[in-house]
Amino acid sequence: MKELLEYLARALVDKPDAVRVEVIESEKSLILQLHVDPEDVGKVIGKQGRIAKALRTVVKASAAKEGLKAIVEIVD
């Protein structure tokens, strides 16, 4: 899931080298913290949060296949 989120985020931003994902694990859930350049935060969030919602939906679907719960946090 980390690789999936990194791949999707890198495709959206102007500075793909600044994209990184930190994973915080617990028993049945994952918190994925997406770090991007401060100038690219708007591109990752999108108008009215639509892109962020889409990213969360894709990651949650991927996590559900593995029986996990995933939470995506966007951090600059």
PyMOL Python script that loads the backbone (N, CA, C, O; Angstrom):
from pymol import cmd

cmd.read_pdbstr("""\
ATOM      1  N   MET A   1       0.813  -1.189   0.000  1.00  0.00           N
ATOM      2  CA  MET A   1       0.000   0.000   0.000  1.00  0.00           C
ATOM      3  C   MET A   1       0.858   1.256   0.000  1.00  0.00           C
ATOM      4  O   MET A   1       0.498   2.266  -0.605  1.00  0.00           O
ATOM      5  N   LYS A   2       1.984   1.187   0.676  1.00  0.00           N
ATOM      6  CA  LYS A   2       2.894   2.329   0.697  1.00  0.00           C
ATOM      7  C   LYS A   2       3.348   2.662  -0.723  1.00  0.00           C
ATOM      8  O   LYS A   2       3.345   3.825  -1.126  1.00  0.00           O
ATOM      9  N   GLU A   3       3.733   1.642  -1.469  1.00  0.00           N
ATOM     10  CA  GLU A   3       4.204   1.846  -2.832  1.00  0.00           C
ATOM     11  C   GLU A   3       3.092   2.383  -3.728  1.00  0.00           C
ATOM     12  O   GLU A   3       3.339   3.234  -4.582  1.00  0.00           O
ATOM     13  N   LEU A   4       1.882   1.893  -3.539  1.00  0.00           N
ATOM     14  CA  LEU A   4       0.738   2.355  -4.317  1.00  0.00           C
ATOM     15  C   LEU A   4       0.493   3.838  -4.079  1.00  0.00           C
ATOM     16  O   LEU A   4       0.325   4.600  -5.031  1.00  0.00           O
ATOM     17  N   LEU A   5       0.473   4.249  -2.833  1.00  0.00           N
ATOM     18  CA  LEU A   5       0.236   5.651  -2.502  1.00  0.00           C
ATOM     19  C   LEU A   5       1.356   6.539  -3.033  1.00  0.00           C
ATOM     20  O   LEU A   5       1.090   7.620  -3.559  1.00  0.00           O
ATOM     21  N   GLU A   6       2.603   6.098  -2.902  1.00  0.00           N
ATOM     22  CA  GLU A   6       3.729   6.864  -3.435  1.00  0.00           C
ATOM     23  C   GLU A   6       3.613   7.018  -4.948  1.00  0.00           C
ATOM     24  O   GLU A   6       3.825   8.106  -5.483  1.00  0.00           O
ATOM     25  N   TYR A   7       3.282   5.946  -5.625  1.00  0.00           N
ATOM     26  CA  TYR A   7       3.149   5.979  -7.081  1.00  0.00           C
ATOM     27  C   TYR A   7       2.072   6.976  -7.510  1.00  0.00           C
ATOM     28  O   TYR A   7       2.302   7.796  -8.399  1.00  0.00           O
ATOM     29  N   LEU A   8       0.918   6.906  -6.889  1.00  0.00           N
ATOM     30  CA  LEU A   8      -0.178   7.806  -7.249  1.00  0.00           C
ATOM     31  C   LEU A   8       0.165   9.257  -6.944  1.00  0.00           C
ATOM     32  O   LEU A   8      -0.126  10.145  -7.746  1.00  0.00           O
ATOM     33  N   ALA A   9       0.778   9.503  -5.797  1.00  0.00           N
ATOM     34  CA  ALA A   9       1.119  10.875  -5.409  1.00  0.00           C
ATOM     35  C   ALA A   9       2.184  11.455  -6.326  1.00  0.00           C
ATOM     36  O   ALA A   9       2.102  12.624  -6.701  1.00  0.00           O
ATOM     37  N   ARG A  10       3.180  10.662  -6.693  1.00  0.00           N
ATOM     38  CA  ARG A  10       4.241  11.155  -7.572  1.00  0.00           C
ATOM     39  C   ARG A  10       3.686  11.572  -8.939  1.00  0.00           C
ATOM     40  O   ARG A  10       4.205  12.495  -9.567  1.00  0.00           O
ATOM     41  N   ALA A  11       2.642  10.895  -9.391  1.00  0.00           N
ATOM     42  CA  ALA A  11       2.039  11.233 -10.677  1.00  0.00           C
ATOM     43  C   ALA A  11       1.274  12.555 -10.619  1.00  0.00           C
ATOM     44  O   ALA A  11       1.029  13.174 -11.655  1.00  0.00           O
ATOM     45  N   LEU A  12       0.899  12.985  -9.433  1.00  0.00           N
ATOM     46  CA  LEU A  12       0.080  14.189  -9.289  1.00  0.00           C
ATOM     47  C   LEU A  12       0.879  15.473  -9.080  1.00  0.00           C
ATOM     48  O   LEU A  12       0.418  16.552  -9.454  1.00  0.00           O
ATOM     49  N   VAL A  13       2.049  15.375  -8.498  1.00  0.00           N
ATOM     50  CA  VAL A  13       2.772  16.566  -8.039  1.00  0.00           C
ATOM     51  C   VAL A  13       3.831  17.039  -9.032  1.00  0.00           C
ATOM     52  O   VAL A  13       4.210  16.315  -9.953  1.00  0.00           O
ATOM     53  N   ASP A  14       4.305  18.289  -8.821  1.00  0.00           N
ATOM     54  CA  ASP A  14       5.374  18.844  -9.652  1.00  0.00           C
ATOM     55  C   ASP A  14       6.754  18.410  -9.171  1.00  0.00           C
ATOM     56  O   ASP A  14       7.694  18.338  -9.963  1.00  0.00           O
ATOM     57  N   LYS A  15       6.882  18.121  -7.881  1.00  0.00           N
ATOM     58  CA  LYS A  15       8.167  17.714  -7.306  1.00  0.00           C
ATOM     59  C   LYS A  15       8.060  16.288  -6.751  1.00  0.00           C
ATOM     60  O   LYS A  15       7.916  16.097  -5.543  1.00  0.00           O
ATOM     61  N   PRO A  16       8.131  15.296  -7.637  1.00  0.00           N
ATOM     62  CA  PRO A  16       7.945  13.910  -7.194  1.00  0.00           C
ATOM     63  C   PRO A  16       9.037  13.410  -6.254  1.00  0.00           C
ATOM     64  O   PRO A  16       8.813  12.456  -5.508  1.00  0.00           O
ATOM     65  N   ASP A  17      10.217  14.036  -6.277  1.00  0.00           N
ATOM     66  CA  ASP A  17      11.291  13.598  -5.389  1.00  0.00           C
ATOM     67  C   ASP A  17      10.997  13.923  -3.928  1.00  0.00           C
ATOM     68  O   ASP A  17      11.577  13.314  -3.030  1.00  0.00           O
ATOM     69  N   ALA A  18      10.102  14.876  -3.685  1.00  0.00           N
ATOM     70  CA  ALA A  18       9.768  15.273  -2.317  1.00  0.00           C
ATOM     71  C   ALA A  18       8.690  14.386  -1.698  1.00  0.00           C
ATOM     72  O   ALA A  18       8.380  14.525  -0.515  1.00  0.00           O
ATOM     73  N   VAL A  19       8.121  13.484  -2.477  1.00  0.00           N
ATOM     74  CA  VAL A  19       7.044  12.620  -1.977  1.00  0.00           C
ATOM     75  C   VAL A  19       7.644  11.484  -1.159  1.00  0.00           C
ATOM     76  O   VAL A  19       8.575  10.805  -1.594  1.00  0.00           O
ATOM     77  N   ARG A  20       7.090  11.293   0.033  1.00  0.00           N
ATOM     78  CA  ARG A  20       7.464  10.127   0.838  1.00  0.00           C
ATOM     79  C   ARG A  20       6.265   9.718   1.692  1.00  0.00           C
ATOM     80  O   ARG A  20       5.410  10.539   2.020  1.00  0.00           O
ATOM     81  N   VAL A  21       6.222   8.460   2.036  1.00  0.00           N
ATOM     82  CA  VAL A  21       5.115   7.917   2.815  1.00  0.00           C
ATOM     83  C   VAL A  21       5.680   7.236   4.047  1.00  0.00           C
ATOM     84  O   VAL A  21       6.555   6.375   3.947  1.00  0.00           O
ATOM     85  N   GLU A  22       5.176   7.625   5.209  1.00  0.00           N
ATOM     86  CA  GLU A  22       5.542   6.961   6.467  1.00  0.00           C
ATOM     87  C   GLU A  22       4.391   6.057   6.870  1.00  0.00           C
ATOM     88  O   GLU A  22       3.225   6.434   6.756  1.00  0.00           O
ATOM     89  N   VAL A  23       4.720   4.873   7.336  1.00  0.00           N
ATOM     90  CA  VAL A  23       3.700   3.906   7.733  1.00  0.00           C
ATOM     91  C   VAL A  23       3.757   3.692   9.237  1.00  0.00           C
ATOM     92  O   VAL A  23       4.814   3.400   9.797  1.00  0.00           O
ATOM     93  N   ILE A  24       2.620   3.841   9.877  1.00  0.00           N
ATOM     94  CA  ILE A  24       2.483   3.551  11.304  1.00  0.00           C
ATOM     95  C   ILE A  24       1.527   2.363  11.397  1.00  0.00           C
ATOM     96  O   ILE A  24       0.373   2.441  10.976  1.00  0.00           O
ATOM     97  N   GLU A  25       2.031   1.264  11.955  1.00  0.00           N
ATOM     98  CA  GLU A  25       1.252   0.027  11.976  1.00  0.00           C
ATOM     99  C   GLU A  25       0.717  -0.274  13.364  1.00  0.00           C
ATOM    100  O   GLU A  25       1.382  -0.038  14.372  1.00  0.00           O
ATOM    101  N   SER A  26      -0.499  -0.799  13.392  1.00  0.00           N
ATOM    102  CA  SER A  26      -1.042  -1.402  14.598  1.00  0.00           C
ATOM    103  C   SER A  26      -1.541  -2.786  14.192  1.00  0.00           C
ATOM    104  O   SER A  26      -1.240  -3.246  13.090  1.00  0.00           O
ATOM    105  N   GLU A  27      -2.290  -3.453  15.050  1.00  0.00           N
ATOM    106  CA  GLU A  27      -2.658  -4.840  14.762  1.00  0.00           C
ATOM    107  C   GLU A  27      -3.440  -5.009  13.465  1.00  0.00           C
ATOM    108  O   GLU A  27      -3.063  -5.813  12.613  1.00  0.00           O
ATOM    109  N   LYS A  28      -4.532  -4.252  13.310  1.00  0.00           N
ATOM    110  CA  LYS A  28      -5.362  -4.433  12.122  1.00  0.00           C
ATOM    111  C   LYS A  28      -5.530  -3.163  11.310  1.00  0.00           C
ATOM    112  O   LYS A  28      -6.418  -3.088  10.461  1.00  0.00           O
ATOM    113  N   SER A  29      -4.696  -2.164  11.553  1.00  0.00           N
ATOM    114  CA  SER A  29      -4.830  -0.938  10.782  1.00  0.00           C
ATOM    115  C   SER A  29      -3.466  -0.338  10.462  1.00  0.00           C
ATOM    116  O   SER A  29      -2.469  -0.608  11.131  1.00  0.00           O
ATOM    117  N   LEU A  30      -3.458   0.464   9.442  1.00  0.00           N
ATOM    118  CA  LEU A  30      -2.261   1.171   9.005  1.00  0.00           C
ATOM    119  C   LEU A  30      -2.595   2.647   8.885  1.00  0.00           C
ATOM    120  O   LEU A  30      -3.665   3.005   8.391  1.00  0.00           O
ATOM    121  N   ILE A  31      -1.693   3.500   9.331  1.00  0.00           N
ATOM    122  CA  ILE A  31      -1.819   4.922   9.086  1.00  0.00           C
ATOM    123  C   ILE A  31      -0.705   5.279   8.122  1.00  0.00           C
ATOM    124  O   ILE A  31       0.474   5.101   8.427  1.00  0.00           O
ATOM    125  N   LEU A  32      -1.081   5.780   6.964  1.00  0.00           N
ATOM    126  CA  LEU A  32      -0.113   6.163   5.943  1.00  0.00           C
ATOM    127  C   LEU A  32      -0.051   7.681   5.908  1.00  0.00           C
ATOM    128  O   LEU A  32      -1.027   8.339   5.549  1.00  0.00           O
ATOM    129  N   GLN A  33       1.088   8.233   6.277  1.00  0.00           N
ATOM    130  CA  GLN A  33       1.266   9.677   6.263  1.00  0.00           C
ATOM    131  C   GLN A  33       1.970  10.060   4.972  1.00  0.00           C
ATOM    132  O   GLN A  33       3.121   9.687   4.743  1.00  0.00           O
ATOM    133  N   LEU A  34       1.268  10.808   4.133  1.00  0.00           N
ATOM    134  CA  LEU A  34       1.796  11.243   2.846  1.00  0.00           C
ATOM    135  C   LEU A  34       2.429  12.612   3.002  1.00  0.00           C
ATOM    136  O   LEU A  34       1.749  13.590   3.313  1.00  0.00           O
ATOM    137  N   HIS A  35       3.726  12.679   2.786  1.00  0.00           N
ATOM    138  CA  HIS A  35       4.468  13.940   2.878  1.00  0.00           C
ATOM    139  C   HIS A  35       4.772  14.418   1.465  1.00  0.00           C
ATOM    140  O   HIS A  35       5.326  13.674   0.657  1.00  0.00           O
ATOM    141  N   VAL A  36       4.407  15.665   1.172  1.00  0.00           N
ATOM    142  CA  VAL A  36       4.700  16.266  -0.129  1.00  0.00           C
ATOM    143  C   VAL A  36       5.270  17.660   0.100  1.00  0.00           C
ATOM    144  O   VAL A  36       5.204  18.193   1.208  1.00  0.00           O
ATOM    145  N   ASP A  37       5.825  18.241  -0.949  1.00  0.00           N
ATOM    146  CA  ASP A  37       6.323  19.607  -0.883  1.00  0.00           C
ATOM    147  C   ASP A  37       5.145  20.544  -0.579  1.00  0.00           C
ATOM    148  O   ASP A  37       4.047  20.331  -1.094  1.00  0.00           O
ATOM    149  N   PRO A  38       5.353  21.568   0.244  1.00  0.00           N
ATOM    150  CA  PRO A  38       4.249  22.483   0.580  1.00  0.00           C
ATOM    151  C   PRO A  38       3.564  23.102  -0.639  1.00  0.00           C
ATOM    152  O   PRO A  38       2.377  23.424  -0.582  1.00  0.00           O
ATOM    153  N   GLU A  39       4.293  23.269  -1.731  1.00  0.00           N
ATOM    154  CA  GLU A  39       3.683  23.822  -2.939  1.00  0.00           C
ATOM    155  C   GLU A  39       2.755  22.830  -3.634  1.00  0.00           C
ATOM    156  O   GLU A  39       1.905  23.235  -4.427  1.00  0.00           O
ATOM    157  N   ASP A  40       2.905  21.543  -3.349  1.00  0.00           N
ATOM    158  CA  ASP A  40       2.117  20.505  -4.007  1.00  0.00           C
ATOM    159  C   ASP A  40       0.927  20.010  -3.190  1.00  0.00           C
ATOM    160  O   ASP A  40       0.180  19.147  -3.650  1.00  0.00           O
ATOM    161  N   VAL A  41       0.743  20.539  -1.996  1.00  0.00           N
ATOM    162  CA  VAL A  41      -0.343  20.062  -1.136  1.00  0.00           C
ATOM    163  C   VAL A  41      -1.697  20.241  -1.822  1.00  0.00           C
ATOM    164  O   VAL A  41      -2.544  19.349  -1.770  1.00  0.00           O
ATOM    165  N   GLY A  42      -1.898  21.376  -2.454  1.00  0.00           N
ATOM    166  CA  GLY A  42      -3.164  21.634  -3.135  1.00  0.00           C
ATOM    167  C   GLY A  42      -3.449  20.658  -4.252  1.00  0.00           C
ATOM    168  O   GLY A  42      -4.603  20.302  -4.491  1.00  0.00           O
ATOM    169  N   LYS A  43      -2.411  20.221  -4.937  1.00  0.00           N
ATOM    170  CA  LYS A  43      -2.588  19.261  -6.035  1.00  0.00           C
ATOM    171  C   LYS A  43      -2.981  17.889  -5.513  1.00  0.00           C
ATOM    172  O   LYS A  43      -3.725  17.159  -6.168  1.00  0.00           O
ATOM    173  N   VAL A  44      -2.485  17.540  -4.344  1.00  0.00           N
ATOM    174  CA  VAL A  44      -2.807  16.235  -3.767  1.00  0.00           C
ATOM    175  C   VAL A  44      -4.210  16.243  -3.151  1.00  0.00           C
ATOM    176  O   VAL A  44      -4.903  15.226  -3.153  1.00  0.00           O
ATOM    177  N   ILE A  45      -4.615  17.393  -2.629  1.00  0.00           N
ATOM    178  CA  ILE A  45      -5.945  17.496  -2.033  1.00  0.00           C
ATOM    179  C   ILE A  45      -7.011  17.684  -3.109  1.00  0.00           C
ATOM    180  O   ILE A  45      -8.062  17.046  -3.053  1.00  0.00           O
ATOM    181  N   GLY A  46      -6.756  18.549  -4.084  1.00  0.00           N
ATOM    182  CA  GLY A  46      -7.706  18.763  -5.170  1.00  0.00           C
ATOM    183  C   GLY A  46      -8.843  19.679  -4.767  1.00  0.00           C
ATOM    184  O   GLY A  46      -8.964  20.065  -3.604  1.00  0.00           O
ATOM    185  N   LYS A  47      -9.670  20.021  -5.729  1.00  0.00           N
ATOM    186  CA  LYS A  47     -10.817  20.893  -5.474  1.00  0.00           C
ATOM    187  C   LYS A  47     -11.814  20.168  -4.579  1.00  0.00           C
ATOM    188  O   LYS A  47     -12.254  19.057  -4.875  1.00  0.00           O
ATOM    189  N   GLN A  48     -12.152  20.820  -3.492  1.00  0.00           N
ATOM    190  CA  GLN A  48     -13.087  20.290  -2.495  1.00  0.00           C
ATOM    191  C   GLN A  48     -12.675  18.908  -1.984  1.00  0.00           C
ATOM    192  O   GLN A  48     -13.519  18.132  -1.537  1.00  0.00           O
ATOM    193  N   GLY A  49     -11.372  18.602  -2.051  1.00  0.00           N
ATOM    194  CA  GLY A  49     -10.857  17.354  -1.500  1.00  0.00           C
ATOM    195  C   GLY A  49     -11.129  16.123  -2.335  1.00  0.00           C
ATOM    196  O   GLY A  49     -11.026  15.002  -1.838  1.00  0.00           O
ATOM    197  N   ARG A  50     -11.472  16.313  -3.585  1.00  0.00           N
ATOM    198  CA  ARG A  50     -11.843  15.161  -4.421  1.00  0.00           C
ATOM    199  C   ARG A  50     -10.681  14.219  -4.691  1.00  0.00           C
ATOM    200  O   ARG A  50     -10.854  13.001  -4.655  1.00  0.00           O
ATOM    201  N   ILE A  51      -9.511  14.756  -4.958  1.00  0.00           N
ATOM    202  CA  ILE A  51      -8.362  13.884  -5.236  1.00  0.00           C
ATOM    203  C   ILE A  51      -7.946  13.141  -3.967  1.00  0.00           C
ATOM    204  O   ILE A  51      -7.629  11.953  -4.015  1.00  0.00           O
ATOM    205  N   ALA A  52      -7.949  13.845  -2.833  1.00  0.00           N
ATOM    206  CA  ALA A  52      -7.609  13.195  -1.565  1.00  0.00           C
ATOM    207  C   ALA A  52      -8.600  12.075  -1.262  1.00  0.00           C
ATOM    208  O   ALA A  52      -8.206  11.005  -0.799  1.00  0.00           O
ATOM    209  N   LYS A  53      -9.862  12.312  -1.518  1.00  0.00           N
ATOM    210  CA  LYS A  53     -10.879  11.286  -1.276  1.00  0.00           C
ATOM    211  C   LYS A  53     -10.656  10.081  -2.188  1.00  0.00           C
ATOM    212  O   LYS A  53     -10.804   8.936  -1.759  1.00  0.00           O
ATOM    213  N   ALA A  54     -10.301  10.343  -3.446  1.00  0.00           N
ATOM    214  CA  ALA A  54     -10.037   9.247  -4.382  1.00  0.00           C
ATOM    215  C   ALA A  54      -8.817   8.432  -3.951  1.00  0.00           C
ATOM    216  O   ALA A  54      -8.831   7.203  -4.014  1.00  0.00           O
ATOM    217  N   LEU A  55      -7.757   9.126  -3.511  1.00  0.00           N
ATOM    218  CA  LEU A  55      -6.568   8.415  -3.019  1.00  0.00           C
ATOM    219  C   LEU A  55      -6.925   7.530  -1.834  1.00  0.00           C
ATOM    220  O   LEU A  55      -6.508   6.374  -1.761  1.00  0.00           O
ATOM    221  N   ARG A  56      -7.698   8.079  -0.911  1.00  0.00           N
ATOM    222  CA  ARG A  56      -8.104   7.300   0.270  1.00  0.00           C
ATOM    223  C   ARG A  56      -8.935   6.088  -0.125  1.00  0.00           C
ATOM    224  O   ARG A  56      -8.773   5.011   0.449  1.00  0.00           O
ATOM    225  N   THR A  57      -9.819   6.255  -1.098  1.00  0.00           N
ATOM    226  CA  THR A  57     -10.671   5.150  -1.534  1.00  0.00           C
ATOM    227  C   THR A  57      -9.842   4.018  -2.137  1.00  0.00           C
ATOM    228  O   THR A  57     -10.080   2.848  -1.841  1.00  0.00           O
ATOM    229  N   VAL A  58      -8.877   4.361  -2.977  1.00  0.00           N
ATOM    230  CA  VAL A  58      -8.037   3.339  -3.616  1.00  0.00           C
ATOM    231  C   VAL A  58      -7.198   2.609  -2.574  1.00  0.00           C
ATOM    232  O   VAL A  58      -7.081   1.384  -2.618  1.00  0.00           O
ATOM    233  N   VAL A  59      -6.615   3.351  -1.640  1.00  0.00           N
ATOM    234  CA  VAL A  59      -5.782   2.722  -0.606  1.00  0.00           C
ATOM    235  C   VAL A  59      -6.629   1.857   0.320  1.00  0.00           C
ATOM    236  O   VAL A  59      -6.202   0.770   0.709  1.00  0.00           O
ATOM    237  N   LYS A  60      -7.822   2.323   0.678  1.00  0.00           N
ATOM    238  CA  LYS A  60      -8.701   1.515   1.539  1.00  0.00           C
ATOM    239  C   LYS A  60      -9.111   0.228   0.851  1.00  0.00           C
ATOM    240  O   LYS A  60      -9.189  -0.819   1.494  1.00  0.00           O
ATOM    241  N   ALA A  61      -9.378   0.290  -0.458  1.00  0.00           N
ATOM    242  CA  ALA A  61      -9.745  -0.917  -1.198  1.00  0.00           C
ATOM    243  C   ALA A  61      -8.587  -1.906  -1.231  1.00  0.00           C
ATOM    244  O   ALA A  61      -8.788  -3.112  -1.088  1.00  0.00           O
ATOM    245  N   SER A  62      -7.387  -1.397  -1.419  1.00  0.00           N
ATOM    246  CA  SER A  62      -6.209  -2.258  -1.421  1.00  0.00           C
ATOM    247  C   SER A  62      -5.997  -2.895  -0.045  1.00  0.00           C
ATOM    248  O   SER A  62      -5.642  -4.070   0.054  1.00  0.00           O
ATOM    249  N   ALA A  63      -6.213  -2.119   1.001  1.00  0.00           N
ATOM    250  CA  ALA A  63      -6.049  -2.640   2.362  1.00  0.00           C
ATOM    251  C   ALA A  63      -7.115  -3.675   2.687  1.00  0.00           C
ATOM    252  O   ALA A  63      -6.839  -4.664   3.365  1.00  0.00           O
ATOM    253  N   ALA A  64      -8.322  -3.452   2.209  1.00  0.00           N
ATOM    254  CA  ALA A  64      -9.416  -4.384   2.487  1.00  0.00           C
ATOM    255  C   ALA A  64      -9.131  -5.765   1.913  1.00  0.00           C
ATOM    256  O   ALA A  64      -9.539  -6.773   2.491  1.00  0.00           O
ATOM    257  N   LYS A  65      -8.436  -5.820   0.783  1.00  0.00           N
ATOM    258  CA  LYS A  65      -8.069  -7.110   0.192  1.00  0.00           C
ATOM    259  C   LYS A  65      -7.179  -7.910   1.138  1.00  0.00           C
ATOM    260  O   LYS A  65      -7.219  -9.140   1.152  1.00  0.00           O
ATOM    261  N   GLU A  66      -6.377  -7.197   1.927  1.00  0.00           N
ATOM    262  CA  GLU A  66      -5.466  -7.853   2.862  1.00  0.00           C
ATOM    263  C   GLU A  66      -6.061  -7.958   4.265  1.00  0.00           C
ATOM    264  O   GLU A  66      -5.388  -8.407   5.193  1.00  0.00           O
ATOM    265  N   GLY A  67      -7.307  -7.551   4.422  1.00  0.00           N
ATOM    266  CA  GLY A  67      -7.961  -7.639   5.716  1.00  0.00           C
ATOM    267  C   GLY A  67      -7.516  -6.576   6.704  1.00  0.00           C
ATOM    268  O   GLY A  67      -7.585  -6.786   7.915  1.00  0.00           O
ATOM    269  N   LEU A  68      -7.058  -5.432   6.197  1.00  0.00           N
ATOM    270  CA  LEU A  68      -6.592  -4.344   7.041  1.00  0.00           C
ATOM    271  C   LEU A  68      -7.455  -3.114   6.836  1.00  0.00           C
ATOM    272  O   LEU A  68      -8.231  -3.024   5.884  1.00  0.00           O
ATOM    273  N   LYS A  69      -7.299  -2.166   7.755  1.00  0.00           N
ATOM    274  CA  LYS A  69      -7.945  -0.876   7.630  1.00  0.00           C
ATOM    275  C   LYS A  69      -6.832   0.141   7.422  1.00  0.00           C
ATOM    276  O   LYS A  69      -5.838   0.132   8.147  1.00  0.00           O
ATOM    277  N   ALA A  70      -6.994   1.020   6.433  1.00  0.00           N
ATOM    278  CA  ALA A  70      -5.953   2.003   6.131  1.00  0.00           C
ATOM    279  C   ALA A  70      -6.511   3.416   6.263  1.00  0.00           C
ATOM    280  O   ALA A  70      -7.644   3.698   5.873  1.00  0.00           O
ATOM    281  N   ILE A  71      -5.697   4.280   6.816  1.00  0.00           N
ATOM    282  CA  ILE A  71      -6.039   5.694   6.965  1.00  0.00           C
ATOM    283  C   ILE A  71      -4.926   6.485   6.294  1.00  0.00           C
ATOM    284  O   ILE A  71      -3.746   6.266   6.568  1.00  0.00           O
ATOM    285  N   VAL A  72      -5.308   7.407   5.413  1.00  0.00           N
ATOM    286  CA  VAL A  72      -4.325   8.244   4.716  1.00  0.00           C
ATOM    287  C   VAL A  72      -4.393   9.646   5.279  1.00  0.00           C
ATOM    288  O   VAL A  72      -5.454  10.269   5.308  1.00  0.00           O
ATOM    289  N   GLU A  73      -3.240  10.139   5.732  1.00  0.00           N
ATOM    290  CA  GLU A  73      -3.120  11.508   6.221  1.00  0.00           C
ATOM    291  C   GLU A  73      -2.177  12.270   5.286  1.00  0.00           C
ATOM    292  O   GLU A  73      -1.114  11.769   4.920  1.00  0.00           O
ATOM    293  N   ILE A  74      -2.576  13.473   4.912  1.00  0.00           N
ATOM    294  CA  ILE A  74      -1.737  14.289   4.035  1.00  0.00           C
ATOM    295  C   ILE A  74      -1.026  15.323   4.881  1.00  0.00           C
ATOM    296  O   ILE A  74      -1.661  16.132   5.558  1.00  0.00           O
ATOM    297  N   VAL A  75       0.307  15.292   4.837  1.00  0.00           N
ATOM    298  CA  VAL A  75       1.151  16.163   5.641  1.00  0.00           C
ATOM    299  C   VAL A  75       2.077  16.909   4.692  1.00  0.00           C
ATOM    300  O   VAL A  75       2.586  16.322   3.737  1.00  0.00           O
ATOM    301  N   ASP A  76       2.304  18.203   4.945  1.00  0.00           N
ATOM    302  CA  ASP A  76       3.240  18.931   4.072  1.00  0.00           C
ATOM    303  C   ASP A  76       4.627  18.936   4.643  1.00  0.00           C
ATOM    304  O   ASP A  76       5.540  19.502   4.042  1.00  0.00           O
TER     305      ASP A  76
END
""", "prot")
cmd.dss("prot")
cmd.show_as("cartoon", "prot")
cmd.util.cbc("prot")
cmd.orient("prot")
